[in-house]
Amino acid sequence: MSRRTRIGALFNYDWDALGLARLTGQHEFDEAGFDLFSFPSNARLLGFDLRRFADAQAARGRRRGWAGVVSQHEQFGALAAALVAEKLGLPGTAPTAVLAAQHKLHARRVLDQVCPEANLPFAALDCAYGADVPHDLSYPLYVKPVKAAFSVLAREVRNRDELQAHTRFGRRELWVIRRLVEPFDRVGRERLPEGGTAHRMMLEAPVQAPQFNLDGWVFQGRAHALGVVDAIMYPHTQAFMRWEHPSRLAAQVQARALEVAQKFLAAIGFTHGLFNMEFFFDPVTDRLTVIEFNPRLASQFADLYRRVRGIDPHAMAIALALGQDPAALPATRPSAGIAASLVYRAFTPDGVPRMPDARARAALLAAFPDALLFVMPKSGHSLARDFKWLGSHRYGIVHLEARDAAQLRRRTLRASEILGWPAPYADPPDRPSTAPAPVVATTSAAAAMPPQRAGHPILQAPITGDSP
């Protein structure tokens, strides 16, 4: 019997825990990290230092004989794995490439140099958290953190009052924000000083067009496409309702997306690893616009690729960590023609339904043995923070597969009925009248015209690497 390969698995939770669990027959995983979304695990944010963590894991890897190290965790894991691989001389993504992709303002600057036709107008928000925002901005604008994950604090604002309210935080919120950003910023100050501080927000021109995700990998400097996943939004919101694979996007547009990814990734020195590129495509104007790059696998989609393509992205991540070409991995027989990640949300606190009890969960699995269910109940400050930072509360996710789109809809309606949750094919509850104007997921010829760079009002704000 062959000996299992020992791999370091950092911040290995949720989708990644499921993905790596399937590979324990070939590999043995040494885990480290903590769950940002559960107490008391997330109490480790207090005093967390990414460099010290990486040093400790590198020392552990030497003792334990790690052959590779992996993480698909956006906030800390991807950068930690890159630092550990560098220290141990193992295959991995260059830490500077991870920093360059995750620093959203720096990434926009790079994209502007190598592929400006896929970029959009952008600028740093030239003020500290909670300070008065500039008066000379033109609205609407899209505001988001320079470093964040899961669309936290990213939203469209219609006027200065909304922007001011969105960037004013209480003491508890500031505590969380600073401790989420500082570990990244500390490494960035040493390894990517030209990026400037990540402790700030940035502005972008809003885009009204359908949204997609290109997933892929880079091996020996060449980018390859794993596939494209379509985003379907809750109507008249910025909130994801479903993710579906395979994509309905034309093959030639998918090829264009890969070309953009190759240019950007080469420019930041990303020569090895999995990546995810979020982008808009407007079929009216034929314009493809990058939203952002993520220097790791979009783990939520890995299960969709397994069901529809017979490809295991987590196995691909291990192959890359071992210096192997993931294209050589064998595929399995697909189990479905279409698969979806169904996102259940509430848009008001009183719209949060009850979580399914043991009987409902058992009934779901009896009716749909292929289903994956995640429940994410929150209350108190955590729930209030969701509504402020995200504009909604994501309380559950279900994965289902089907022969075709019609069967997928029928199965989703039935599964939602069993759980007692509104199906993610219908309009959400009424939003509060104070809610900001949403980004619409559909396009019109007028609204979807590509933004013009010259003279756009937000470009009047200085774009510098200085601290606000």
Salt bridges, closest charged atoms under 4 A:
ASP16 OD1 - HIS314 NE2 2.79
GLU28 OE1 - ARG4 NH2 3.69
GLU28 OE1 - ARG6 NH2 3.46
ASP30 OD1 - ARG6 NH1 2.97
ASP30 OD2 - ARG64 NE 2.92
ASP49 OD2 - ARG51 NH2 3.39
ASP49 OD2 - ARG52 NH1 3.58
ASP49 OD2 - ARG186 NH1 3.06
ASP55 OD1 - LYS87 NZ 2.75
GLU74 OE1 - ARG296 NE 2.69
GLU86 OE2 - ARG191 NH2 2.84
ASP112 OD2 - ARG453 NH2 3.06
GLU117 OE2 - LYS263 NZ 3.98
ASP132 OD1 - ARG168 NH2 2.93
GLU162 OE2 - ARG158 NH2 2.75
GLU173 OE1 - LYS388 NZ 3.25
GLU182 OE2 - ARG186 NH2 3.43
GLU182 OE2 - ARG189 NH2 2.91
GLU182 OE1 - HIS199 NE2 2.66
ASP185 OD2 - ARG189 NH1 2.82
ASP185 OD2 - HIS199 NE2 3.93
GLU190 OE2 - ARG51 NH1 2.43
GLU204 OE2 - ARG108 NE 2.92
GLU204 OE2 - LYS144 NZ 3.01
GLU244 OE2 - ARG242 NE 3.00
ASP286 OD1 - ARG256 NH1 2.96
GLU292 OE1 - LYS104 NZ 3.96
GLU292 OE1 - LYS144 NZ 3.90
ASP303 OD1 - ARG306 NH1 3.64
ASP303 OD2 - ARG307 NE 2.60
ASP303 OD2 - HIS399 ND1 2.89
ASP370 OD2 - ARG307 NH1 3.53
ASP370 OD1 - ARG411 NH2 2.80
ASP386 OD1 - LYS378 NZ 3.06
ASP386 OD2 - HIS393 ND1 2.87
GLU401 OE1 - ARG307 NH1 2.80
GLU417 OE1 - ARG414 NH1 2.92
